[in-house]
């Protein structure tokens, strides 16, 4: 069985959604950021970066959101989380995931205007499409949603500023896996990460 280390509301939320989408059996292991559990020796032995998520697969530890999402998409193909249509669709998914990890995620720490600006870029990339890659739902949508969900929660942008993203957000919020994840994590209580090393 998979072992899933997470903190409510953090980047691990994306992996949590994907676990539900895949119908995977997993054992959740809660880490409290308030208690600095991600910096404890036990967890650092698993993930020396002290970040979440961490997914233990057959005794081996898999870290980073994109890697855990990829693993779940490929391991549970019936969930249809990996783009179809050959190499171009797959490359588009990798492009989105790289952009989200390298550009979108760090923007929050660069200040509100940088945060707003990066989602204007996402709006352009989405270009009014229903889903990020090839018109079909994929792990790229999960990754994008988690960060935009945090943005919406923190800043409450108006729909007119990000029409494509807000429509995407509403579609995501209607998905059973997203509803289940939010119900579980909100019941525990969100402890949003504040600085480097918390994710």
Backbone bond lengths (Angstrom), bond angles and torsions (degrees), N, CA, C in turn:
res aa  C-N    CA-C-N  psi(-1)  N-CA   C-N-CA  omega(-1)  CA-C   N-CA-C  phi
1 X - - - 1.462 - - 1.527 110.30 -
2 X 1.318 116.71 143.69 1.453 122.04 176.98 1.527 110.04 -70.58
3 X 1.315 115.88 144.29 1.464 121.43 172.83 1.521 106.81 -114.72
4 X 1.323 115.72 126.53 1.459 122.05 -171.71 1.526 109.98 -118.24
5 X 1.335 116.08 114.64 1.463 121.98 176.05 1.522 108.26 -94.49
6 X 1.338 115.58 127.47 1.456 119.82 -174.38 1.518 111.37 -148.69
7 X 1.321 114.91 163.58 1.461 123.32 171.38 1.523 106.71 -133.73
8 X 1.324 118.78 128.25 1.466 121.00 -175.30 1.525 113.00 -55.72
9 X 1.328 115.30 133.08 1.464 121.11 176.44 1.508 115.08 83.21
10 X 1.319 117.80 -9.83 1.465 120.95 -179.15 1.525 109.63 -84.33
11 X 1.312 116.27 -174.03 1.463 120.52 178.95 1.520 112.73 -59.60
12 X 1.327 117.21 -24.42 1.462 119.99 178.89 1.522 112.19 -62.70
13 X 1.317 117.32 -15.43 1.464 121.26 177.57 1.531 110.88 -57.28
14 X 1.336 117.21 -36.46 1.464 120.60 179.26 1.527 110.99 -62.53
15 X 1.320 116.61 -45.15 1.463 120.84 178.02 1.524 110.51 -64.55
16 X 1.324 116.27 -38.50 1.463 121.93 178.58 1.533 110.34 -59.95
17 X 1.325 116.15 -45.15 1.469 120.60 177.41 1.530 109.96 -60.42
18 X 1.320 116.56 -46.57 1.465 120.51 -177.94 1.528 111.70 -63.31
19 X 1.318 117.79 -36.89 1.464 120.94 176.32 1.526 110.29 -59.73
20 X 1.329 116.40 -42.88 1.468 120.14 177.88 1.527 111.18 -69.08
21 X 1.327 117.02 -40.37 1.463 120.20 178.02 1.531 110.49 -60.03
22 X 1.310 116.26 -40.29 1.466 121.51 -177.12 1.520 113.10 -76.64
23 X 1.337 116.58 -17.71 1.456 119.47 -173.99 1.517 112.15 69.39
24 X 1.320 116.19 27.74 1.464 121.36 -176.82 1.527 111.04 -75.88
25 X 1.309 115.48 144.35 1.461 120.37 171.18 1.520 107.79 -82.75
26 X 1.325 116.20 128.51 1.458 119.26 -179.60 1.515 110.43 -151.78
27 X 1.322 113.53 155.25 1.463 121.35 175.73 1.524 108.31 -104.26
28 X 1.331 118.35 114.19 1.465 119.90 -179.90 1.530 111.17 -78.22
29 X 1.312 115.78 137.93 1.468 121.65 175.44 1.525 107.94 -124.67
30 X 1.299 116.23 108.10 1.459 122.60 -175.69 1.526 111.18 -77.08
31 X 1.329 115.55 134.02 1.466 122.03 172.81 1.526 108.02 -117.52
32 X 1.301 116.96 125.79 1.462 121.27 178.45 1.522 110.15 -90.89
33 X 1.333 116.29 117.18 1.463 119.37 175.17 1.522 110.72 -65.99
34 X 1.317 116.45 -35.38 1.470 119.81 -179.51 1.527 110.52 -60.54
35 X 1.320 115.53 -38.09 1.467 120.81 178.30 1.524 112.55 -86.43
36 X 1.349 116.45 2.42 1.471 121.98 -179.22 1.527 112.12 58.48
37 X 1.338 115.07 34.00 1.461 119.60 -177.58 1.525 112.27 -62.90
38 X 1.332 116.82 -28.43 1.467 119.92 -179.55 1.521 112.06 -70.41
39 X 1.341 116.79 -10.72 1.459 121.41 178.75 1.525 112.48 -105.35
40 X 1.325 116.04 3.98 1.461 120.02 178.89 1.511 111.47 -72.93
41 X 1.331 118.05 153.63 1.466 121.11 -176.09 1.515 113.86 -60.27
42 X 1.338 117.07 -34.62 1.457 119.45 179.94 1.510 112.27 -63.36
43 X 1.334 115.59 -44.57 1.461 118.57 -179.54 1.526 111.37 -74.09
44 X 1.317 117.22 -38.62 1.461 120.05 179.55 1.525 111.86 -63.20
45 X 1.330 116.52 -25.42 1.460 119.49 175.26 1.532 110.84 -67.39
46 X 1.337 115.68 -28.77 1.467 120.54 176.62 1.519 111.53 -83.56
47 X 1.327 115.23 -46.35 1.468 121.27 -177.72 1.518 109.38 -135.54
48 X 1.328 117.46 95.54 1.458 121.29 -175.82 1.528 114.25 -59.54
49 X 1.348 117.52 -18.61 1.466 119.81 177.07 1.522 112.06 -74.45
50 X 1.315 117.11 -17.18 1.457 120.13 180.00 1.514 113.21 67.04
51 X 1.333 116.44 35.00 1.465 121.32 179.88 1.525 110.03 -116.80
52 X 1.309 114.59 164.16 1.459 120.97 169.14 1.523 107.55 -119.05
53 X 1.330 116.34 152.55 1.458 128.41 6.90 1.517 113.05 -85.15
54 X 1.318 113.40 165.25 1.455 121.54 163.75 1.516 106.03 -134.19
55 X 1.313 115.40 134.43 1.460 121.58 -179.25 1.528 106.95 -122.80
56 X 1.316 115.77 118.01 1.463 120.11 179.75 1.521 108.00 -91.65
57 X 1.326 114.46 119.06 1.467 122.34 -174.58 1.523 108.16 -120.19
58 X 1.315 116.77 107.12 1.461 119.61 179.12 1.515 113.27 56.53
59 X 1.319 116.82 36.87 1.460 121.40 179.08 1.514 114.34 87.20
60 X 1.323 118.01 -8.91 1.465 122.01 177.49 1.517 109.45 -102.69
61 X 1.330 116.20 146.55 1.457 121.07 -175.39 1.523 110.43 -101.04
62 X 1.321 114.93 129.60 1.455 122.20 176.93 1.516 107.86 -114.44
63 X 1.338 117.09 126.77 1.463 121.31 -179.18 1.532 109.77 -121.97
64 X 1.315 115.21 174.07 1.470 125.80 -178.02 1.531 110.70 76.66
65 X 1.329 114.27 132.96 1.459 120.92 -175.86 1.521 111.53 -56.18
66 X 1.328 117.24 -50.79 1.469 120.33 -176.28 1.521 111.53 -58.24
67 X 1.323 117.11 -40.52 1.463 120.41 -179.03 1.525 111.32 -67.94
68 X 1.318 117.58 -42.02 1.465 119.70 179.66 1.526 110.63 -67.31
69 X 1.325 117.23 -38.50 1.464 120.20 177.63 1.525 110.65 -64.82
70 X 1.324 116.21 -43.61 1.473 120.50 178.62 1.523 110.55 -61.11
71 X 1.312 116.47 -45.81 1.461 120.97 179.94 1.529 110.77 -57.33
72 X 1.328 116.38 -46.98 1.469 119.70 -177.79 1.528 111.34 -67.61
73 X 1.328 116.63 -39.39 1.463 119.91 179.39 1.525 111.44 -62.64
74 X 1.327 116.98 -41.34 1.462 120.81 -177.14 1.530 112.76 -81.05
75 X 1.320 116.77 -28.19 1.464 120.63 -178.20 1.522 111.76 -81.17
76 X 1.329 116.48 -27.46 1.466 121.87 -178.87 1.531 109.35 -121.46
77 X 1.333 117.63 69.75 1.462 120.54 -173.88 1.526 114.10 -62.20
78 X 1.329 117.60 -25.79 1.464 120.14 -179.33 1.526 112.00 -63.99
79 X 1.332 116.85 -19.90 1.468 120.23 179.49 1.526 112.49 -76.55
80 X 1.340 117.51 -11.93 1.474 121.96 178.86 1.531 112.67 56.09
81 X 1.306 116.18 48.05 1.464 120.89 179.73 1.520 113.20 -97.79
82 X 1.339 116.66 -7.57 1.460 120.77 -179.67 1.520 108.32 -109.39
83 X 1.342 118.70 135.06 1.466 120.26 -175.59 1.527 113.19 -59.70
84 X 1.310 114.34 143.29 1.461 120.32 173.47 1.530 108.29 -96.48
85 X 1.320 116.26 173.31 1.459 119.50 175.06 1.513 114.32 100.03
86 X 1.336 116.80 13.83 1.452 118.64 173.24 1.505 114.97 88.50
87 X 1.312 114.27 -162.60 1.458 122.25 -169.61 1.521 112.68 -63.70
88 X 1.324 118.44 -34.86 1.466 119.16 -177.44 1.523 111.65 -65.40
89 X 1.336 116.42 -45.15 1.461 119.33 177.78 1.514 111.68 -63.14
90 X 1.322 116.71 -40.97 1.459 120.57 178.28 1.526 110.80 -63.62
91 X 1.329 116.08 -42.26 1.468 119.69 179.28 1.530 111.06 -65.09
92 X 1.328 116.98 -36.70 1.467 120.10 176.78 1.530 110.89 -63.42
93 X 1.328 116.52 -38.94 1.463 119.80 177.01 1.523 110.90 -63.38
94 X 1.333 116.63 -44.33 1.466 120.71 178.21 1.532 110.17 -62.78
95 X 1.329 116.76 -39.59 1.463 121.02 178.41 1.530 110.84 -60.39
96 X 1.324 116.25 -47.97 1.465 119.81 178.51 1.528 110.94 -61.01
97 X 1.324 116.38 -46.69 1.465 119.82 -175.95 1.528 110.63 -64.41
98 X 1.330 116.96 -39.00 1.465 120.73 178.49 1.531 110.22 -66.65
99 X 1.314 116.44 -44.52 1.464 121.69 178.91 1.530 111.00 -60.82
100 X 1.317 116.36 -43.20 1.469 120.23 -179.82 1.526 110.53 -63.97
101 X 1.331 116.79 -45.66 1.468 120.33 -177.65 1.523 112.65 -69.30
102 X 1.341 116.36 -41.65 1.468 120.05 -172.11 1.524 113.80 -88.84
103 X 1.340 117.37 -28.18 1.464 120.04 -173.25 1.520 113.07 -116.62
104 X 1.330 116.82 -46.84 1.471 119.36 -175.44 1.525 111.42 -73.14
105 X 1.315 116.73 -49.04 1.465 119.99 -175.84 1.531 113.24 -59.92
106 X 1.331 120.06 -46.30 1.474 119.52 -178.95 1.532 114.39 -69.09
107 X 1.330 117.66 -17.46 1.467 119.94 -174.34 1.523 112.85 -63.78
108 X 1.328 117.07 -28.50 1.470 119.34 -179.32 1.526 111.38 -58.34
109 X 1.325 116.05 -38.23 1.470 119.67 -177.31 1.526 112.46 -80.31
110 X 1.333 117.01 -7.76 1.473 120.89 -179.10 1.521 112.86 -90.61
111 X 1.333 116.66 0.35 1.466 119.83 177.32 1.517 111.94 110.46
112 X 1.328 114.58 163.92 1.464 120.41 -173.09 1.525 113.12 -61.42
113 X 1.326 117.78 -42.21 1.463 118.93 -177.56 1.529 111.09 -66.20
114 X 1.325 116.80 -39.60 1.468 119.70 176.98 1.522 110.39 -64.71
115 X 1.310 116.34 -37.31 1.464 121.88 179.07 1.524 110.35 -64.17
116 X 1.333 115.55 -45.73 1.470 119.44 177.92 1.537 110.68 -64.63
117 X 1.316 116.12 -41.18 1.469 120.29 -177.18 1.524 111.86 -64.50
118 X 1.324 117.60 -38.22 1.458 119.34 -177.29 1.528 110.64 -68.46
119 X 1.321 116.99 -31.21 1.460 118.15 176.87 1.528 111.99 -78.17
120 X 1.323 117.34 -20.53 1.468 118.48 169.52 1.537 109.82 -67.04
121 X 1.337 116.25 -35.74 1.465 120.09 174.04 1.530 110.76 -64.64
122 X 1.321 116.02 -42.40 1.468 119.75 177.54 1.523 110.55 -61.11
123 X 1.318 115.69 -40.07 1.469 120.56 178.33 1.527 110.30 -59.06
124 X 1.321 116.12 -42.89 1.468 120.31 178.36 1.523 110.96 -65.67
125 X 1.319 116.77 -42.96 1.472 120.64 -179.69 1.531 111.26 -64.73
126 X 1.312 116.17 -38.59 1.460 120.04 -179.91 1.525 110.54 -68.73
127 X 1.326 115.68 -36.04 1.480 122.68 172.76 1.524 113.28 50.64
128 X 1.322 116.49 41.56 1.453 120.23 175.69 1.516 115.69 76.17
129 X 1.345 117.62 2.50 1.468 120.11 -180.00 1.531 110.22 -72.70
130 X 1.307 114.49 153.99 1.465 119.60 179.12 1.525 110.82 -66.53
131 X 1.344 115.59 -44.35 1.456 121.71 -179.78 1.525 109.43 -128.81
132 X 1.307 117.01 161.90 1.464 121.35 -170.88 1.526 113.44 -65.07
133 X 1.340 116.79 -39.22 1.467 120.07 -172.52 1.527 110.86 -122.57
134 X 1.300 116.49 116.71 1.455 121.35 168.00 1.511 117.03 60.40
135 X 1.305 118.03 21.52 1.455 120.33 176.64 1.510 114.89 78.05
136 X 1.337 118.79 3.41 1.469 121.96 179.76 1.524 110.06 -123.45
137 X 1.303 115.36 144.21 1.462 122.69 179.07 1.522 110.37 -60.53
138 X 1.338 116.12 140.25 1.465 120.02 -179.66 1.520 110.38 -154.49
139 X 1.325 115.46 178.78 1.461 120.26 177.93 1.530 112.12 -61.70
140 X 1.329 118.01 -24.99 1.470 119.93 176.84 1.526 110.51 -61.46
141 X 1.328 116.74 -36.37 1.464 120.67 178.41 1.516 111.57 -67.68
142 X 1.319 116.16 -38.42 1.468 120.25 178.42 1.527 110.10 -63.37
143 X 1.323 116.10 -46.15 1.464 121.17 -178.41 1.530 110.63 -63.38
144 X 1.321 116.40 -45.74 1.461 121.38 178.57 1.524 110.96 -62.38
145 X 1.308 116.66 -45.02 1.460 121.00 -177.25 1.521 112.05 -59.70
146 X 1.327 117.76 -45.09 1.477 118.76 -175.44 1.522 111.52 -57.43
147 X 1.337 116.27 -41.21 1.457 118.87 -178.70 1.529 111.67 -75.21
148 X 1.330 117.20 -36.86 1.463 119.01 177.73 1.527 110.50 -71.14
149 X 1.322 117.40 -34.69 1.470 121.85 174.83 1.528 110.67 -56.00
150 X 1.322 115.83 -44.74 1.477 120.55 179.13 1.527 110.21 -65.11
151 X 1.324 116.82 -40.49 1.467 122.76 178.82 1.526 110.29 -62.35
152 X 1.329 116.60 -46.37 1.466 121.05 179.07 1.522 110.29 -62.47
153 X 1.322 116.28 -43.73 1.462 120.78 -179.51 1.521 111.69 -62.70
154 X 1.327 116.64 -39.24 1.462 120.68 -175.13 1.522 113.14 -81.20
155 X 1.336 117.18 -40.40 1.463 120.18 -170.36 1.529 114.24 -114.70
156 X 1.322 117.97 -15.30 1.453 120.69 179.17 1.521 114.05 53.16
157 X 1.324 119.29 53.95 1.466 120.32 -177.99 1.524 111.31 -64.95
158 X 1.347 115.76 152.11 1.462 118.44 178.17 1.530 109.57 -78.20
159 X 1.316 115.04 152.99 1.464 121.04 -175.39 1.522 112.46 -59.26
160 X 1.333 116.46 -34.61 1.464 120.34 -175.44 1.523 112.46 -66.59
161 X 1.331 117.30 -25.66 1.463 120.11 -178.19 1.526 112.00 -74.01
162 X 1.322 116.83 -30.97 1.466 122.20 -177.04 1.530 109.08 -138.78
163 X 1.326 118.73 64.60 1.473 119.95 -173.09 1.523 114.28 -61.26
164 X 1.330 117.12 -41.78 1.459 119.83 179.81 1.513 112.15 -67.55
165 X 1.318 115.94 -44.33 1.458 120.49 179.86 1.524 111.64 -67.04
166 X 1.326 117.14 -38.51 1.459 119.29 179.63 1.527 110.80 -67.46
167 X 1.331 117.28 -37.12 1.468 119.99 176.07 1.531 109.81 -66.19
168 X 1.335 116.76 -40.83 1.469 121.84 176.05 1.525 110.19 -61.17
169 X 1.317 116.42 -43.56 1.468 122.40 178.75 1.527 110.83 -58.23
170 X 1.325 116.90 -44.97 1.462 120.39 -179.45 1.530 111.14 -65.70
171 X 1.328 117.12 -39.37 1.464 119.56 176.24 1.528 111.06 -62.93
172 X 1.322 115.64 -41.65 1.465 119.66 179.26 1.527 111.01 -65.41
173 X 1.323 116.69 -43.07 1.462 120.44 -178.20 1.527 112.20 -63.85
174 X 1.324 117.15 -20.57 1.464 121.05 179.72 1.526 112.65 -85.11
175 X 1.319 117.51 -10.62 1.461 120.09 -177.04 1.536 110.68 -75.87
176 X 1.335 118.01 135.49 1.467 120.48 -179.42 1.526 114.01 -56.02
177 X 1.327 117.71 -38.48 1.467 120.13 -179.50 1.519 111.57 -65.53
178 X 1.324 116.52 -36.90 1.470 120.52 177.89 1.530 109.66 -69.60
179 X 1.325 116.37 -44.11 1.466 119.81 178.33 1.530 110.91 -59.63
180 X 1.331 116.48 -43.40 1.467 120.32 -179.60 1.520 111.27 -63.27
181 X 1.326 116.39 -44.02 1.467 120.65 -179.26 1.522 110.98 -63.94
182 X 1.316 116.95 -46.35 1.459 120.51 -179.60 1.530 110.58 -63.27
183 X 1.327 117.30 -40.32 1.465 120.09 178.69 1.526 111.31 -61.35
184 X 1.333 116.46 -44.48 1.464 120.90 -179.44 1.523 110.76 -66.07
185 X 1.330 116.84 -48.68 1.462 120.08 -173.94 1.529 111.82 -72.44
186 X 1.330 118.09 -37.02 1.473 119.27 179.65 1.522 110.56 -70.23
187 X 1.348 117.90 -31.21 1.459 120.79 177.64 1.527 110.98 -66.17
188 X 1.333 116.43 -33.20 1.471 120.38 176.33 1.514 110.10 -73.23
189 X 1.337 116.00 -41.76 1.459 122.14 -178.37 1.512 110.78 111.54
190 X 1.330 115.72 128.98 1.460 120.82 -178.27 1.525 110.88 -79.90
191 X 1.319 115.08 135.20 1.469 122.21 172.75 1.517 105.95 -127.08
192 X 1.323 116.23 85.16 1.451 119.62 -171.31 1.522 111.77 -65.53
193 X 1.337 116.23 135.75 1.470 119.99 -179.99 1.514 111.02 -64.03
194 X 1.324 116.87 144.18 1.445 121.50 -176.06 1.518 114.22 -110.47
195 X 1.305 118.23 -32.56 1.460 118.23 -172.85 1.509 113.12 -134.61
196 X 1.308 114.85 -176.61 1.461 120.41 179.22 1.516 109.67 -61.04
197 X 1.306 115.62 145.21 1.453 120.43 176.96 1.502 114.63 89.77
198 X 1.341 117.87 -1.94 1.460 119.52 -179.56 1.515 112.34 -105.77
199 X 1.285 117.41 -29.25 1.459 125.98 177.43 1.506 111.46 66.53
